[in-house]
Amino acid sequence: MKTKTQTKIIHEGEYMAEIEVELSYNDDEWSPYLSLEDAEKLDTVRLALGDNDLKTAAKFACIYHLTPVRV
């Protein structure tokens, strides 16, 4: 089984988060797999951003504030 680190992006409201996760590859047609810990980390960050709990989200991810551009 091979593994690869990948950055996932979550957008929630006016915030965006970059989260490092590890994907596991094998010869199965359902590959790649995300570990339970990484899936829970993604859910935690998504819920924290939705609740404007930036302190919790920042424990697991790099957080960005998105500003709309009017043209």
Secondary structure, DSSP 4 states (H G I P E B T S, - for coil): -EEEEEEEEEEETTEEEEEEEEEEE-SSTT--EE-HHHHHHHHHHHHHHHTT-HHHHHTTSEEEE------
